[in-house]
Amino acid sequence: MKIGIQVNSSLDPGLRRGDMQNKTMSNKKIIQNIRGTRDLYPVDMRKRRWFIEASRKVLEGYGYEEYDAPLLESMELYVAKSSPEIVERQAYVFEDRGGDRVVLRPEMTPSLARMVAAKQRELPSLLRWYSLPECWRYERPQKGRTRNFLQLNVDLLGSDALEADIEIIESALKLLEAYGVDMSKIEVRVNDRTILKQVLLQAGGISEEQEKGLLRLLDERDKLSTEEFAEKWKGLGVSEAIREAVFGLLNSDSKAMGESRIATIVEALVRRRWTQVRFDPTLMRGFEYYTSTVFEVFDTSGKLNRSIFGGGRYDKLIESMGGLSMSAVGYAVSDVAIATLLQDQGKDLREPERAVVAALPFSQAEARAAGEIAMTLREAGKQVTLALPPYDMKKQLKRAAQEGVSKVVLIMPEELARDEVVVKDMQKGEQEIVKISELNKLLVSGSSR
């Protein structure tokens, strides 16, 4: 028996029912999700799952292990260790019933440092860790930024070697390749904060507070008008010699690297085929815990007029949490940023191939047999969705196509009488009659012929 159907999503009966329900419920207000947050429907979750699995495959190939931490943290943790912009403008902060100020984590690095400091003597001296937490920031929703997002964090702790910085930056590039990003439209800008520190010292030096303010201002430079930048610079209260030294560095080229650590890192990455990497003396990044190497990934097409993600070295953070001195370098990237970058390149996050089988009885008379077949296949490790009454083969096939199942098992009266079923490949449109006893073997091999 040949079973065929053309699928037209515009005729989805479920959508028509939804339209009718909306009409009958038009006098009732539908509560919307909070502005800037995301509802993840099954198709979105399939893409998120693919993002997670692609990330895990790359990072575990480098020997990284996954960890996690609570969504809620003490506000004290972020006041002391995070970016002032995140703490003052973006953090979701509230007082719990015990009177403590807590925060929905806006980033993961302080939590990581807290965890390592707490059990440092029990942990290996070298750690390769990654995590995939949900993070929250109260910021203005815009292209590539939402208030809740999945953030991939990658960190290498316990080594101050150049090779650690190289591995971290290379793993970020490997991730971009795995996501399907057009690497010809990507640029990785790197800098070393110690170069600025040396320049400031040679020019007479400034206070610790002035230096923090200077780093924040340089990080915001591209977001400010010339007048705003000049006004904030004036507020730093630094000398003319400092101003000349800083602007001399910002206007320098790759020669400013000299024989520095960052020069070796850039050269090594370029030798390893990563020609997207270049030195940028203006790059600072806003987090106060960065100590030397910093980097950011940019889209050179100009469609996303800011960095996609970045990271750097934070060699003093573990110690500042009460732990022992421990070098560390890492980065973080959100699924929203990657999805936006791919969309700008005419692509999208992929979806894992669904190996779901649908068991579809022709009528109530075949329902019991369909249930038994579904149970047998599930016990053999298959993913099986079973049709529910009322049984309408045309609608069942349409629904199976909409759900993206790979194959359908049609339990038809004539074939069932011979202990057979019809198996239809939903992607190829091909079908064949199979003995029920051979069904599991067919679904593994793909064909009984």
C-alpha positions in Angstrom: 0.0 0.0 0.0 1.5 3.3 -1.1 1.1 6.1 1.4 1.9 9.6 0.2 1.2 13.2 1.4 2.3 16.7 0.6 3.1 18.8 3.7 2.1 22.5 3.7 2.7 24.2 7.1 0.3 26.9 6.2 -2.5 24.4 6.5 -1.4 23.2 10.0 -4.7 22.3 11.7 -3.0 23.0 15.1 -2.4 26.6 13.9 -6.0 27.0 12.8 -7.2 25.7 16.1 -4.9 28.2 17.8 -6.4 31.1 15.7 -9.9 30.0 16.7 -8.9 29.8 20.4 -7.4 33.3 20.1 -10.6 34.6 18.7 -12.7 33.1 21.5 -10.3 34.3 24.1 -9.8 37.8 22.7 -11.3 39.3 25.8 -8.6 37.8 28.0 -5.2 39.3 28.4 -2.2 37.0 27.5 0.6 37.6 30.0 3.8 38.3 28.0 7.3 37.2 29.0 9.5 39.9 30.6 11.0 42.3 28.1 14.4 41.1 26.9 14.0 37.5 28.0 13.5 34.5 25.8 11.0 31.7 25.6 12.6 28.6 24.2 10.2 26.4 22.2 11.2 22.9 21.2 12.8 24.0 18.0 14.9 26.6 20.0 15.9 24.0 22.5 17.0 21.7 19.7 19.3 24.5 18.5 20.5 25.1 22.0 21.2 21.4 22.5 23.3 21.4 19.3 25.2 24.5 20.5 25.9 22.7 23.8 27.0 19.4 22.2 29.2 21.2 19.6 30.9 23.1 22.4 31.4 20.0 24.5 32.9 18.1 21.6 35.5 20.8 20.9 36.5 21.5 24.5 36.6 17.9 25.7 38.9 17.3 22.8 41.3 19.6 24.6 40.7 17.8 27.9 38.4 20.3 29.5 35.9 19.1 32.2 32.4 20.6 32.9 31.4 22.2 36.2 28.5 24.3 37.4 27.6 26.7 40.3 24.4 28.2 41.8 22.4 30.7 39.9 22.3 32.9 43.1 25.4 34.3 44.5 26.2 36.8 47.3 26.3 40.4 46.0 29.6 40.8 47.8 31.2 38.4 45.4 30.4 40.6 42.4 31.0 44.0 44.1 34.6 42.9 44.8 35.4 41.0 41.7 33.4 42.0 38.6 33.0 44.9 36.2 31.6 48.1 37.8 29.2 48.4 34.8 27.8 44.9 35.5 27.5 45.5 39.2 26.0 49.0 39.0 23.9 48.9 35.9 23.2 45.3 34.8 23.0 43.0 37.8 19.6 41.7 39.1 20.0 42.3 42.8 17.5 41.7 45.6 17.3 41.1 49.3 16.3 37.5 50.2 14.0 36.6 53.1 17.0 36.3 55.4 18.0 40.0 54.7 21.0 39.1 52.5 21.7 40.9 49.2 21.9 38.3 46.5 22.4 38.5 42.7 21.3 36.4 39.7 24.7 35.6 38.2 25.6 38.0 35.4 28.8 36.1 34.7 30.6 33.0 35.9 34.2 33.9 36.5 33.7 35.1 40.1 31.8 31.9 40.9 34.6 29.8 39.4 37.2 31.6 41.4 35.2 31.2 44.6 34.8 27.4 44.0 38.5 26.9 43.2 39.6 28.9 46.3 37.3 26.9 48.5 38.8 23.5 47.6 42.2 24.5 46.1 44.2 22.1 48.2 42.1 19.1 47.1 42.1 20.0 43.4 44.8 19.2 40.8 47.4 22.0 40.3 46.3 22.4 36.7 42.6 22.8 35.8 40.9 22.8 32.4 37.2 23.6 33.2 34.2 24.8 31.2 30.6 25.5 32.1 27.3 26.3 30.3 25.2 28.3 32.8 22.2 30.6 32.3 23.2 34.1 33.1 21.2 37.3 33.7 21.9 40.9 33.0 19.5 43.8 33.2 20.6 45.7 30.1 18.8 47.3 27.1 17.7 44.5 24.8 19.4 44.9 21.4 20.7 42.9 18.5 22.8 40.1 19.8 22.0 40.8 23.5 19.1 39.6 25.7 18.6 39.7 29.4 18.9 35.9 29.8 21.4 33.9 27.8 23.4 30.7 27.8 27.0 31.5 28.4 29.8 29.1 27.6 32.8 29.7 30.0 36.2 28.2 29.3 39.1 28.5 31.7 42.6 27.1 32.1 43.9 27.5 35.7 47.4 26.8 37.2 49.7 27.9 34.4 51.2 31.3 33.5 52.9 29.8 30.4 52.5 31.4 27.0 51.2 28.1 25.8 48.2 28.4 28.1 47.2 31.7 26.5 47.7 30.2 23.0 45.6 27.2 23.8 42.7 29.3 25.2 42.6 31.6 22.1 42.9 28.7 19.7 40.1 26.8 21.4 37.9 29.9 20.9 38.7 29.9 17.2 38.1 26.1 17.0 34.6 26.7 18.6 33.8 29.3 16.0 34.7 26.8 13.2 32.6 24.1 14.8 29.6 26.5 15.0 29.9 27.0 11.2 31.1 30.7 11.3 32.7 32.1 8.2 36.2 32.6 9.5 37.2 34.9 6.7 34.9 37.5 8.4 36.4 37.1 11.8 39.2 39.1 13.5 40.7 38.4 16.9 42.3 41.4 18.5 44.7 40.8 21.4 46.6 43.1 23.8 48.6 42.9 27.0 47.6 45.2 29.8 51.1 45.1 31.2 52.2 47.2 28.1 50.0 50.0 29.3 51.3 49.6 32.9 54.8 50.0 31.7 54.0 53.1 29.7 52.2 54.6 32.7 55.2 53.8 35.0 57.7 55.4 32.5 55.5 58.5 32.4 55.6 59.0 36.1 52.9 56.6 37.3 49.3 57.1 38.6 47.3 55.9 41.6 45.5 52.5 41.7 42.1 54.3 41.5 43.2 56.4 38.6 44.4 53.4 36.8 41.1 51.6 37.3 39.3 54.6 36.0 41.6 54.9 33.0 41.0 51.2 32.1 37.2 51.7 32.3 37.4 54.8 30.2 39.5 53.2 27.5 37.2 50.2 27.4 34.2 52.6 26.8 36.1 54.7 24.3 34.2 53.5 21.2 30.8 54.1 22.9 31.5 57.8 23.8 31.5 60.9 21.7 34.7 63.0 21.5 33.2 65.5 24.0 32.1 62.8 26.5 35.5 61.1 26.3 37.3 64.4 26.8 35.1 65.2 29.8 35.7 61.8 31.5 39.4 62.0 30.8 39.5 65.4 32.5 37.8 63.8 35.5 40.7 61.3 35.9 43.0 64.1 37.1 46.1 62.6 35.5 49.2 64.6 34.2 49.9 65.8 30.7 52.8 63.4 30.6 50.4 60.5 31.2 48.0 61.8 28.6 50.8 61.9 26.0 52.1 58.5 26.9 48.6 56.8 26.8 47.6 58.4 23.4 51.0 57.6 22.0 50.4 53.9 22.8 46.8 54.0 21.5 48.0 55.4 18.2 50.9 52.9 17.9 51.0 49.9 15.6 52.2 46.3 16.0 55.8 47.6 16.7 54.5 48.4 20.2 54.6 44.7 20.9 58.3 44.6 20.6 59.7 41.4 22.0 56.8 41.1 24.5 54.8 38.2 25.6 51.9 39.2 23.4 54.1 39.2 20.3 55.0 35.6 20.9 51.4 34.7 21.3 50.3 36.4 18.1 53.2 34.9 16.1 52.4 31.4 17.4 48.7 31.6 16.6 49.4 32.9 13.1 51.9 30.0 12.5 49.1 27.6 13.5 47.0 29.0 10.6 45.0 31.5 12.7 45.7 34.5 10.5 42.7 36.3 12.0 44.7 37.3 15.1 46.3 40.7 15.3 47.7 43.1 18.0 45.5 46.0 19.1 46.9 48.4 21.7 43.5 50.0 22.3 41.9 46.8 23.5 41.5 46.8 27.3 38.3 45.0 28.4 36.3 46.3 31.3 36.7 43.6 33.9 39.1 44.8 36.7 40.4 41.3 37.4 42.3 41.0 34.1 46.1 41.2 34.6 47.9 40.9 31.2 46.6 39.1 28.1 43.2 40.2 26.9 41.4 39.4 23.6 38.1 40.0 21.8 36.5 38.4 18.7 35.1 40.9 16.1 32.9 40.5 13.0 34.8 42.3 10.2 31.7 42.6 8.0 30.5 45.5 10.1 27.0 44.1 10.7 27.7 43.6 14.4 29.4 46.8 15.5 31.0 45.5 18.6 32.9 42.5 19.9 31.2 39.1 19.8 33.0 37.8 22.9 36.3 37.9 24.6 38.5 37.0 27.6 41.9 37.3 29.1 44.3 36.4 31.9 43.3 36.9 35.5 46.3 35.8 37.6 45.3 37.4 41.0 41.6 36.5 41.2 41.9 33.2 43.0 44.2 34.7 45.6 41.8 37.7 46.1 39.1 35.1 47.0 41.2 33.8 49.9 42.9 31.0 47.9 46.5 30.4 47.1 48.2 32.3 44.2 47.1 30.6 41.0 47.4 31.8 37.4 44.3 31.7 35.2 43.2 32.6 31.7 39.8 32.1 30.1 36.8 33.5 28.1 33.1 33.5 27.8 30.7 33.5 24.8 26.9 33.5 24.7 24.6 31.5 22.5 22.8 34.7 21.6 26.0 36.3 20.2 26.8 33.3 18.1 23.3 32.9 16.8 23.3 36.6 15.8 26.7 36.3 14.1 25.5 33.3 12.1 22.3 35.0 11.1 24.3 38.0 9.8 26.2 35.5 7.7 23.0 33.9 6.3 23.3 30.9 8.6 21.8 29.6 11.8 22.5 27.4 14.8 22.0 23.8 13.6 19.6 21.2 15.0 20.7 17.7 16.0 19.3 15.0 13.7 16.2 13.6 15.3 16.2 9.8 15.3 12.6 9.7 16.4 10.3 7.1 14.9 6.5 7.6 14.8 4.2 4.6 15.1 0.9 5.4 13.3 -2.1 3.0 13.4 -4.5 3.2 10.5 -7.5 3.0 12.9 -8.6 2.0 16.4 -8.4 -1.7 15.3 -4.6 -1.4 14.8 -4.0 0.8 17.9 -3.1 -2.1 20.2 -0.5 -3.5 17.8 0.9 0.0 17.4 1.4 0.3 21.1 3.1 -3.1 21.3 5.4 -2.2 18.4 6.3 1.2 20.1 7.0 -0.6 23.4 9.3 -3.2 21.7 11.2 -0.5 19.9 11.7 1.6 23.0 13.0 -1.3 24.9 15.5 -1.7 22.1 16.7 1.8 22.7 14.7 3.7 20.0 12.9 7.0 20.5 9.3 6.4 19.5 6.3 8.7 19.5 2.9 6.9 19.4 -0.1 8.4 17.6 -3.2 9.1 19.8 -6.8 8.9 18.8 -8.7 10.0 16.8 -6.7 8.1 14.1 -6.6 10.0 10.8 -3.6 8.8 8.7 -3.4 12.0 6.6 -3.2 14.2 9.7 -0.9 11.8 11.5 1.6 11.9 8.6 1.4 15.7 8.4 2.1 16.0 12.2 5.0 13.6 11.9 6.5 15.8 9.2 6.0 18.9 11.3 7.7 17.2 14.3 10.7 16.3 12.2 10.6 12.6 12.8 13.0 10.5 10.7 10.8 7.5 10.0 7.2 6.5 10.4 5.9 3.0 11.0 2.5 2.6 9.4 0.4 -0.1 11.0 -2.1 -0.9 8.1 -4.8 -3.6 8.3 -3.7 -5.7 5.3 0.0 -5.7 6.2 -0.7 -6.3 9.9 -2.6 -9.4 9.0 0.7 -10.7 7.5 2.7 -9.6 10.5 4.1 -6.7 8.5 4.2 -2.9 8.6 5.0 -0.1 6.2 8.1 1.9 7.0 8.4 5.4 5.4 11.6 7.5 5.4 10.3 11.0 5.9 13.5 12.7 4.4 13.8 10.5 1.3 10.1 9.9 0.8 10.8 6.2 0.3 8.9 3.4 1.9 9.0 -0.4 2.1 7.0 -3.3 3.7 8.9 -5.0 6.5 8.2 -8.0 8.7 7.6 -6.9 12.3 10.2 -9.3 13.5 12.8 -7.5 11.2 11.6 -3.9 12.1 14.3 -3.2 14.8 17.0 -4.4 12.4 15.7 -2.2 9.6 15.6 1.0 11.8 19.3 0.4 12.8 20.6 -0.3 9.3 18.3 2.0 7.4 17.2 -0.6 4.8 16.2 -4.3 4.7 17.3 -4.7 1.2 
